[in-house]
Amino acid sequence: MVQNLIEASLTVDQAAIQKYAEITDDYNPIHTDPEFARNTPFGDVIAHGTMSLSLIWQSATRTFGKDAVSSAKLNIRFSAPVRNGDIVTAGGKQSKDQDNRFDVFVRTQTGDIVIKGWLEL
């Protein structure tokens, strides 16, 4: 039987982006300066990619516990930015070919995939 990961979600707003910038000491203006960001190809601020990535770890930890994921391998690709106002959800599904591998994702509320890859326990 194929197992799904327990999903983890986050509502992204400017306050969350600012808090993440403070935690990581990453004040890149594409994340923190709306005026600067308006003049970029994105047209507005975008969230730090690792903020969304952390949801994959939360999803795996909720499913298996922190000990099981402490030595996990993760291979992902960022495919689209997360924007102010998005609700992002991470999860995954066990691979049909390998019991210890899970196809993982982070998607927005509209179904756009922003991160895709695999997690191996």
N, C-alpha and C positions, 0 to 999 in steps of 0.2 A: 504494500500500500504506500502510495506517495504521500509524503508529509509536507504540509505547508508551514512556513514560519509564522509565528504570531506577529501581526503587523504593529508598527510603531508610527505615530503621526506627529506632526508639528505644524502649527500655524505660524507662518513667517510674516512678521511685520517689522517696521523699522526699529522698534524697541528690541526685538529679539536679535536683529542683525547687529545693533549697537552693543548689546550685552555680549554677543559672541566676539565682536571685535575687541572688547575689553578683556575677555577671558584669554584670547589668543594673542593679544597685542598686535593684531592685524588691522590697521586703519587704512587700508588701501581705499582711496576715494571712490572707487567703483562700488564699494559697499557702504560707505559712510557719508558721502557728500552728494546729496541729490542734485545740486546745481552742476557739479562736475559730471555726474553720471548722465544727466540729460543730454550732454554733448558727446556721448559715446554711441557706438552702434547699438548698444542695449537700450538707450533712451531713458533709462531710470536705473536706480540702484539694483543690484542683484545680491543675493545672499552668498556667503562664503560656501564654496563647494563642500568643504569638510563638515559644515553644519548639517547638510543633508546626508552626507556619508555616515555621520555618527548614528543616524537612524537605522542603518543596516546592522550595526553592532548592537544597538538596543533590541532590534527584532530578534537577532540570533541569541542574545543573552536571555531574553524573555522565554525563548523556546527551549534552550538547552542548559542555561545557567552559566555563570561567569567562568567556572573552571573548564567547562567543555569548549568555550570559545577562546580561551586564553592563548591557545597555540594554533588557532585557525588561520588559514591562508585566504586572502581576499584578492581578487583580480577584478577591477571595475574600470568602466569608462564613463566619463562625464559627457553627456550628449546634449544637454540644453541647460540654460541658466534657470535658477529659481528666483522668482521675482517677489518683490514686496506684495503681500496679499495672498500669496499662494498657500495652500495647505498641501504639505508633502507627506507621503506615506511610503514606508519601506516594508518589504516583505520578500518572500521567496518561496520556491517550490523545489522539492527534492528532485534531483536529476533522475531521469529514467535509466541512465547508464551506470551511474555511480551512487551508491547509497550514502556516501559521506560528502557528496557535493550537492550544493543548492544553487539554483539559478536565482539571483537576487536582483532587486530593482528598487528604485525610488521613483515614484510618479506623483504628478500634481493632481489636484482635484478634477482637472479636465481629462485626466488619463494620459497626459504627455509623460513619457519616460525621460527622466533627467539623469539617472544613473542606472547602468545595467552591467551585470557581470556575474561572477560566481564566488561562492564561499565554500571552502573545503575544511571539514573538521578532521 
